[in-house]
Amino acid sequence: MKKLIAAVALAVTMMTPSFSALAEAKIAVINIADVFQQLPQRDTLQKTLKDEFEVRVQEVRGLEAEMQRLYDKREKDGELLGQQEVTKITRQLETMQAEYKLKRKNLEEDQRRRGAEEQQKLMVKVQEAIVEVSKSQGYDLVLPLDATAYASDSFDITKLVIQQVSKSK
């Protein structure tokens, strides 16, 4: 028991300088989600990605419309058409549905991949801005806001980072 008490006392004694150094450290917090939500580059990025995939999106929508048209024709005129014609339309629908699934899957994967690439580029700019703001303001430690139980607004550098990233367009 004496050894345990001695070990705890030694640990507390060794940690005391660390606590005083931490008290002298200048600490800030940042709300990364707010940074990404408020960046002007975000709107530009969304428009760029939308424009990049617009042709493929329209192609997929066209396939959807054509499949719907054939399905409606089969349902509406099925009794008037011969069995051979209904079978032909059904096969066309099956072929188109397979093509639709493949094109839609590829489109979604490509959109997700490109979105992630652009998000990563933006994240690099945000990280650089955090470092720049931290150095210029003299912060020793910057923590994500969601990793803290509480931080007063005076510790928050979110707006400064947004301004810095906005300058870097």
N, C-alpha and C positions, 0 to 999 in steps of 0.2 A: 504494500500500500504506500509506503514511504517512497518507493522508487517511482510509482505512478504520479504522486504529487510532485516529486522533484522534476519528472519529465514534463509535466504540464506547466510548471513554473518556468522551466527552461524555455519551453516553446513560446509562452507568452512573452518572456523577456526578449527573445529573438525577434518576435513579430512586432514589437513596439516601434522600432525604427521604421518599419514598413508602413505602419499606420500613420506615422507623422509625415512620411514622404507622400503618402496618398492624400493626406489632408492638404498638402501644398500643391498637389497636381491640379491642373485646370482641366475640368471634365465638361464634355458637351454630349448632348443626345441629338439624334436625327431620326425623323420619321421617313424611312425610305419609301413607303407606300405613297405618302403625300408628295414626295419629290417626283415620283413617276407620274402621279395623277396630274400634277400641275405644270409639268414641263411643256413648253410650246412645241418642242420637237416631237412630242407624242402625237399630236394631230397630223403633223407633216408625215410622220412615219406611217400612221394608219392610212392616209391618203395614198402614199407611195405604194404600200402593199396592196391596197384595193385596186389601184390602177394596174399594177403588175399582174394581177390574177383576173382582171375583169373579163378578158376574152374567154378564159377557161370556165369561169363562173357562168357566163352566158351560154356556153356550149352545154354545160350540165343542165342548166334550166331549159334549154331547147329540147334536150333529150327527155326531160320530165314532161314537158308539154306534149311532145310527140307520143310518148307512151300513154299519157292520159287520153289523147285524141283516139288512139287505136283501141284502148280499153273501152272507151265510151262507144265507139263504133261497134265493137264486138258485142257489147251488152245491149245496145239499142237495136242494132240491125241483125243480131245473131240469128233470129228466126227467119228473116228474109234472105239472108245469105246461105249459101249451101254449106254443108259440113266441111267440104274441102277449103272453102274460103275462111271459115271460122278457124280451122286448124292452121292455115297459113298465117292468119293474124296472131294467133296464140304463139306460134313459133317466133314471129317477128317480135312480139312482146318479150318473150324469154331472152332472145338475143339482145334486144335493146336494154333489158334490165341488167343483164350481165355486164354489158358495156357501161351502163350508167353506174353500177356499183364500183367498177374498176376506176372509171374516171373520177368519180366523187371521192373515192378513197385516196387516189393519188393526189388530187387537188387539196384535200384536207391535210395530207401529210406534208405536201410542199408548202402550204400556207403556214402550218405549224413550225416547220423547219426554218423558213425565211423569217417568220416572226421572232423566233428564238435568236436567230443570228442578229437581227436588228436590235433586239432587246439587249443582247450581250454588248453590242457596240455602245448603246446608250448607257449601260451599266458601267462600262469602262470610263465614259465621260463623267458619270456621277461620282465614281470612286476618285477620279483625278480631282474633281471639284471639292470633294470632302477633304482630301489631303491638302489642297491649296488653301481652303478656308481655315482648316485646322492650324496650318503653319502660320498663316497671316494673322490669325487671332490669338495665337499662342496656346492652343489646346494641346494637352498631353495625351488625352484619351477621349475617343468619341465612341459612344455606345448606341446601338439601335434603340429607339424609344420603346419598342415592344419587349426589350430585354430588361427593362427597369420597372420597378413597382410604382415609382413616382419620380418625376423630375419637374422642377418649376420651369416656367417659360423662359427664364433667363439662361437656362442651360441649352435651349433648343436652337440649333443652327440650320434647321430645315430651310428657312426662307433664304438664308445666305447662300446655301448650296444651290437652291433653285436659281437664284440670280446668277451665280457663277456658271452653271451649266448653260443657262439661257444666253449668256455672252458668247459661249463657244460654238454656237450653231454649227 
